[in-house]
């Protein structure tokens, strides 16, 4: 039996197990199974790797950065952004990739207006934020991080003014704020300054409409959740796990 799975903690919000289980059934992959592996510490990964038949893993919060030290061969992209969400296991070696990049890029391009939303705010600075940054660099989108503490390349939430919100019309939430079951939480941005020219993209898909998106919608902003991104990256994961040649651009 070919085994695939997801590591992270917690995994109550997990998309991958349901998606791949349904995919295997629909496409007739009867020798494949996908499991959730909630681990409270990255050190527990060693036990997961001992599972018989394990060929691939997805990586989610909070291990996209911490997992890199376990990789035998991180891709050039993983080395550059220092975040990994996909592992291919072959001949006892772990090969690391970042498919969040492909998923976010394909999903963003469906609704993004480059002339209107040429400046962006990235809420959060974790592993997912690094994939978003990579895509923004590719498309020459001028961006700033937003976190609890300001720095040379980031605003704090308290620093966000009407003028800043007016300039940065693409706002991407890469934090877990608002993720099920904590659905009453939202990043503390000044939503009252949003307009119909703003585009709010939330990497969260559960719930389908987070409080972040609801608040944006109240002020006329275009909103998009992370479901389409997850579908796109899941299909790229599957390609990686089933190809002998390793991709060089993920």
N, C-alpha and C positions, 0 to 999 in steps of 0.2 A: 504493500500500500504506500502510495506517495503522500507524504505529509507536508502540509504548509500551515503557517500560523501567524499570529499577531502577538507581539510582546508590548507591554505598556502597563500603566497602573493609574487609575482603575480602568476597566474595560467595559463598564456598563453602557458607554456611548458607542460601542463598536459597530462599525458598518461592515467590516471586511468579512466576518464569519458568515453572515446571512448572504452577502453578495456572492461569495465564492461557492458556498453550498448550493445556492440556486443555479449558479453558472455550471457547476459540475453536473448537476442533475439534468439541466436543460440540454447541455452539449454532449452528454453521454460519457463523461469522464468518471467511470465507475471505480477506477483504482485510485482516486484522489479524495483527500479529506482535508478540511481546514479547521483549525482549532484556535481558541483564544488561550493565551498563556499570560494571565495577570501575574506580574512579579513585583514584589514590593521593593526589591533592590536589583540593580543591574548584575550583581554577583550571582543571582539565581539563574542567569542565562546559561551558565555551564550545565545545569541540570536539563534545561530545555534542549540544548544541543545534543544531549545523549539520547533523545527520542529516536527510535528506529524509523528509518524511512524519511527523515526530515530533509527536505530539499530547498525550502525557502521560507523566509520570515519577513513580515512587515513590522515596522517599528513606529510606535506612536509615543505621545507624551508619557513620561518625561525623559525618554531614552535616546532621542535622535542624535544627540551629541555624545552621550556617554557610551553608546555602543561602538563607537569608532575604534576604541582601543582593542576590541575583540576581533576586528577585521584583519584578515591576512592580506587583502588587496582592496583598498578603497579606490573608487574610480577617481579620475582627475577632478571631476566636479565635487565629489565628496571631500577630497583633499582641500579644495579651494574654499568651499563654504562651511566645511566642518559640521555637516549634518547629513545623516543617513536614515532613510526610511524603508529601504528594501535590501534584503540580503539573499544572495544566491549561494547555496551550499553545494559544493562539488568536490569530490575526492578529498573530503575532510577539510576543505578550505572555505573560508567565508569571504565572499566578494560583495562589496557594498556599493549601493547606488542611491541616487535621490530622484525618485519619480514624482515627488511633490512638484518639482519644477515643471515637468511636462504636463501634469494635471492642471496646475494653476494657469500655466500659459494658454493651454487650449481652451479652458473654461473662461478665462478673462477676456480673450479675444472675441468671444461671441457677443459681448455687450459693451465693451469698453470703447469710448469715443476719444481717440488720441488728441484731437484738437481741443476738446472741451476739458478733458481730465488728464492734463499733462503733468500735474504735480500730485503727489500722493503721500498719505500718512500711513505708516505701518504700525499698528497697535501691537506692542509686544516685541521681544527681542530674542525669542527662543529659536529652536530648530526650524519651525515652519516659517518664521520671519525671514530666515536666511534664504529659503527657497524663493520667497516673494521678492526679496532684494535682488536675487540673481535675475529674475524675469524683468524687473524694473530696469536693471542695468542694460539688459539686452535691448529693450525698447526705448532707452534713453528717457525714462520717466524720472523726473526729479523727485526725490523722496526724503522724508525725515522719519526716524523712529519716534514713537511715543511710549514712554515708560514711566515708572513711578519717580525716577530721579533724572533730571536733565543732564546732558553731556554735550560734547562738541557736535555730535551728529544726531542728537535727539532732543525733543521737547519733553517736559513733564506734562502730565494731564492738566495740572494747574496753570500751565503757561499757554494753553490753547485759547486764543482770542478770536473774536469775530473776523479780524483781518486774516489770521492764519487759516481758519476754516474756509474763508472765501477764496484763498489761493490754492489750497490743497483739496481738490474736489473728488479725488479718489481716496477712499478710506478703507483699509483692509484690516479686519480683526484677526490676528493670529493667536490671541490669548484664549484660554478655556472659559473665560467669563461668559456665562449664559448657557453653557453646555448642560444638557440633562445630567443629573436631576436638579441642578442649581439654576433653574430657568428664570429666576427673578433678578439675576445679576446682569450687569452690562458695563462695558468700559465707560468710565466717567468723562466723556467728552461733552462739550456744550452743544447738544443736539438742536437747540433753538436757533442756531446759526446756519443750519442746513437748508438747502434749496433744491429745486427740481433739477439743477445742474450737477448735483452730487451723485456719486455712485458709491454705495456701501456694499462691500463684499465681505461676508463672514465665512471663514474656513470651517466653522461649525455647521453640521447638517442636522443635528438632533438637539433641540427641536428644529423643524423646518424653517420657522420664523422666530429667531431669537429676539430678546428684548432690544438688542442693538439694532436689528433690522426693523422691528416694529416702530421704534422711536424715529428711525430714519424715514420710514414710510409716512409717518405722521406729518413730516415737514416736506413731503414731496420728492424725496430722494429715490433714485432707482436702487433696488435692492437685489442681492443674489446670495444664496447660501452655498455651502460647500459640497452639496451632493454631486453636482456634475463634475467637479474637480476630483472627487473620490472615485467616481466611475472611470474617468479618464486615466488616473494614475493606477487604478487596479488592473486595467487592461494592459498597461505598460509593464506592470509587475509580472503578469502572466507571460508576456512575451519574453521577458528576461529569464524567467524560470525554465522556459522551454526551448531556449536557443543555446547552442553550443558556443557561439561567438558572443563575447561580452560587448555590450554597447560602449562607446567611448565618449558619448555626449550626455550621460546621465550621472 
